[in-house]
Amino acid sequence: MAETIQAKNVTLHDLETKFNLNLVEEPRFFSEWQTDLPALTEQERQLLDKLKAGYFNLIKYPPMLEHTVQMAVLAPLLYLADFYLPPFHVTAESSVSVSDIDEDVTIEGKIDVLVLKEHLWVMVIESKKTTFSVEAGLAQLLSYMLANPAPDYLNLGLITTGGSFMFVKVVGGRHAQYGLSQIFELRNPGNELYNILSILKKFRQLFMQE
């Protein structure tokens, strides 16, 4: 009998055993977040400093829920990375489902934020409230990325709690694989939003070539 699982309840074990998805730790597998990153302007750095200050002001007044994370942190980053400009656009709460090869298991859910270039998926984004770890959203994000209708193209994702960020890459197929970036933390010295915006800009450049 076929089984349906809600994406929010999916575990990494489910994805490994039922979808043959495996982690690749070789850095070259997911080099896109590390190499040839665009430089930021001084104006962009100033805006990111203000964005970081705004985040730390907001968390003084909990709870900071998913929609607040999207509005206060994620939306400004997507704006600065030019993902609201043609040929890109952003949608929210997109319903998706993905089945294993034998169609014994189906995962269903709604993507928080999906960045597209026309009908091509550019980046799947899962946001969590600040009290969660990015690890809490990893299996859910991976299940959405496995539903990408164009698995032969670059398949990228992002998990954020507003204060933590982790990028993800998936290569689909019968033996699907995924790779992870480091976790960027706003509590670290300096401003790691600089890194995050540079990576987003790099991803945009890659899809401009598609």
C-alpha positions in Angstrom: 0.0 0.0 0.0 1.4 3.4 -1.0 2.4 5.7 1.9 2.1 9.5 2.0 4.3 11.5 4.3 4.0 15.2 5.0 7.3 17.0 4.2 7.5 18.5 7.7 7.6 15.0 9.2 10.3 13.6 6.8 13.6 12.4 8.3 17.0 12.1 6.7 16.7 8.3 7.3 13.5 8.3 5.2 15.3 10.0 2.4 18.3 7.7 2.6 16.3 4.5 2.7 13.3 5.3 0.5 14.8 7.8 -2.0 18.5 6.6 -2.1 19.7 10.1 -1.2 23.2 10.3 0.2 25.4 13.1 1.6 28.6 14.0 -0.4 31.3 15.6 1.8 33.8 16.1 -1.0 34.2 19.9 -1.3 34.3 19.8 -5.1 30.8 18.4 -5.2 29.4 21.7 -4.0 32.0 24.3 -5.0 29.5 26.9 -6.2 29.2 28.6 -2.7 33.0 28.9 -2.4 34.6 30.0 -5.6 34.5 33.1 -7.8 32.2 35.0 -5.5 31.3 38.6 -6.6 32.6 41.5 -4.5 30.2 43.7 -2.7 29.9 47.4 -2.9 30.4 49.7 0.1 26.7 50.6 -0.1 25.7 46.9 0.0 27.9 46.3 3.1 26.3 49.3 4.8 22.8 47.9 4.1 23.8 44.5 5.4 25.1 46.0 8.6 21.7 47.7 9.0 20.0 44.4 8.3 22.1 42.6 10.9 21.3 45.3 13.5 17.6 45.0 12.7 17.7 41.2 13.2 19.2 41.6 16.6 16.7 44.2 17.6 13.8 41.9 16.5 14.9 38.9 18.5 14.6 41.0 21.7 10.9 40.7 21.2 10.1 37.0 20.7 8.6 35.0 19.2 10.3 35.6 15.8 8.3 33.2 13.6 8.9 32.0 10.1 7.0 34.8 8.4 8.9 37.4 10.4 12.2 35.7 9.3 11.0 35.9 5.7 10.0 39.5 5.9 12.8 41.0 8.0 15.9 39.0 6.8 15.2 36.8 3.7 13.2 39.3 1.6 15.9 42.1 1.8 18.6 39.6 0.8 16.7 38.4 -2.2 16.1 42.1 -3.1 19.8 42.9 -2.9 20.7 39.9 -4.9 18.3 41.1 -7.7 16.1 38.0 -7.6 13.0 40.3 -7.9 14.1 41.5 -11.3 13.6 39.9 -14.7 14.3 37.2 -15.7 13.7 36.0 -12.1 10.7 36.0 -9.8 9.7 34.7 -6.4 6.7 32.7 -5.3 5.6 31.5 -1.9 3.7 28.5 -0.5 4.2 26.4 -3.7 2.6 22.9 -3.3 4.9 20.0 -4.4 5.0 16.2 -4.1 7.7 13.7 -4.9 7.5 9.9 -5.1 10.2 7.2 -4.7 11.3 5.2 -7.8 8.8 2.4 -7.0 6.1 5.0 -6.1 5.6 3.3 -2.8 6.2 6.5 -0.9 5.0 10.1 -1.7 6.1 13.2 0.2 3.8 16.2 0.0 4.3 19.7 1.3 4.5 23.5 0.5 7.8 25.3 -0.3 8.1 28.4 1.8 9.9 30.4 -0.9 10.8 29.4 -4.5 13.0 31.5 -6.7 12.4 30.9 -10.4 13.8 31.9 -13.8 10.6 31.5 -15.9 9.7 27.9 -15.0 13.2 26.8 -14.0 13.8 26.4 -10.3 16.7 28.6 -9.2 16.5 28.1 -5.4 14.2 26.4 -2.9 14.2 28.2 0.5 13.0 26.8 3.8 12.7 29.3 6.7 12.4 28.3 10.4 11.7 30.4 13.5 14.7 31.5 15.4 14.4 28.9 18.1 15.0 26.1 15.6 18.4 24.9 14.2 18.9 24.9 10.5 19.2 21.1 10.9 15.5 21.0 11.7 14.6 22.0 8.2 17.2 20.0 6.3 15.2 16.9 5.5 12.1 18.9 4.6 14.2 21.1 2.2 15.8 18.1 0.6 12.4 16.5 0.0 11.3 19.6 -1.8 14.5 19.8 -3.9 14.0 16.2 -5.0 10.7 17.4 -6.5 12.5 19.7 -8.9 10.8 19.2 -12.3 14.2 19.8 -14.1 16.6 17.6 -12.1 19.3 17.9 -14.8 19.8 21.6 -14.0 21.6 23.0 -11.1 19.5 22.3 -8.0 20.1 24.7 -5.1 18.5 25.4 -1.7 18.8 27.5 1.4 17.7 27.0 5.0 17.5 30.0 7.3 16.3 30.8 10.8 17.1 34.5 10.3 20.3 34.2 12.3 21.7 31.0 10.7 22.0 30.1 7.0 23.0 26.9 5.2 23.1 26.4 1.4 22.3 23.0 -0.1 22.9 21.4 -3.5 21.1 18.2 -4.8 22.0 16.1 -7.8 18.9 13.9 -8.6 18.6 10.5 -10.2 18.3 6.9 -9.1 21.2 7.5 -6.6 20.6 11.1 -5.6 23.3 13.0 -3.7 23.4 16.3 -1.8 26.1 18.6 -0.4 26.1 21.3 2.2 27.8 24.6 2.8 29.1 25.7 6.1 26.5 27.2 8.5 26.8 31.0 8.5 25.9 32.6 11.8 25.1 36.2 12.5 26.4 35.8 16.0 29.9 35.3 14.6 32.3 38.2 14.6 32.0 40.5 11.6 29.0 40.2 9.4 28.4 36.9 7.6 25.6 38.4 5.7 28.4 39.6 3.4 29.2 36.0 2.6 25.5 35.1 2.1 24.8 38.0 -0.3 27.9 37.2 -2.3 26.8 33.5 -2.6 23.3 34.6 -3.7 24.8 36.8 -6.3 27.0 34.0 -7.6 23.9 31.7 -7.9 22.2 34.4 -9.9 25.1 34.6 -12.3 25.1 30.8 -12.8 21.4 30.8 -13.7 21.8 33.8 -16.0 24.0 31.4 -18.1 21.2 28.8 -18.3 
